[in-house]
Amino acid sequence: MKFKPCISGQCTEDGTHCQGCHRSHVEIADTKQLIKDVVSFAQKMNYENSDDFADFMGKSVAKKLQSPSV
């Protein structure tokens, strides 16, 4: 399955899947919670360089997803 982000203005909340991005509402909610948790962590750490932290997180996730030992 390919990840497809929500498209502003085309998202729907009825049914089991969004008609804009076609992801399930469960997946969308889980993704939002994951992002909220990462933001809360960065705020708790009081990072002044939040862009660097976000870049590091993205690169780390991508690297671990490419590794067969995840």
C-alpha positions in Angstrom: 0.0 0.0 0.0 1.3 3.5 -0.8 0.9 6.3 1.7 -1.2 9.2 0.4 -1.6 12.3 2.5 -4.9 14.0 3.0 -5.8 16.7 0.4 -7.0 19.9 2.0 -10.6 20.5 1.2 -11.2 17.0 -0.2 -11.3 15.1 3.1 -14.5 13.4 4.3 -15.4 11.9 7.6 -18.3 9.7 6.6 -18.0 6.0 5.9 -14.9 4.0 6.8 -12.5 5.8 4.4 -11.8 9.4 3.4 -12.9 10.1 -0.1 -10.0 12.6 -0.6 -7.0 10.4 0.3 -8.8 7.0 0.5 -7.1 6.1 3.7 -9.2 4.6 6.5 -10.3 6.9 9.3 -8.6 4.7 11.8 -5.2 5.1 9.9 -5.8 8.9 9.7 -6.6 9.1 13.5 -3.5 6.9 14.3 -1.3 9.1 12.2 -2.6 12.3 13.8 -2.0 10.7 17.3 1.6 9.7 16.3 2.3 13.3 15.1 0.8 14.7 18.3 3.0 12.5 20.4 6.2 13.5 18.5 5.3 17.2 18.8 4.6 16.7 22.6 8.0 15.1 23.0 9.8 17.9 21.2 7.9 20.5 23.3 8.7 18.6 26.5 12.4 18.6 25.5 12.1 22.4 24.7 14.0 22.0 21.4 14.8 25.4 19.9 15.7 23.7 16.6 12.4 21.9 15.9 13.1 21.8 12.2 16.3 19.8 12.8 14.5 17.5 15.1 11.7 16.9 12.5 14.3 16.3 9.8 16.2 13.8 12.0 13.0 11.9 12.8 12.0 11.7 9.1 15.5 10.4 8.1 15.6 8.0 11.0 12.2 6.5 10.2 13.1 6.1 6.5 16.4 4.5 7.3 14.8 2.0 9.8 12.1 1.1 7.2 14.8 0.3 4.7 16.6 -2.0 7.2 15.4 -5.7 7.2 16.0 -5.9 10.9 13.2 -3.5 12.0 
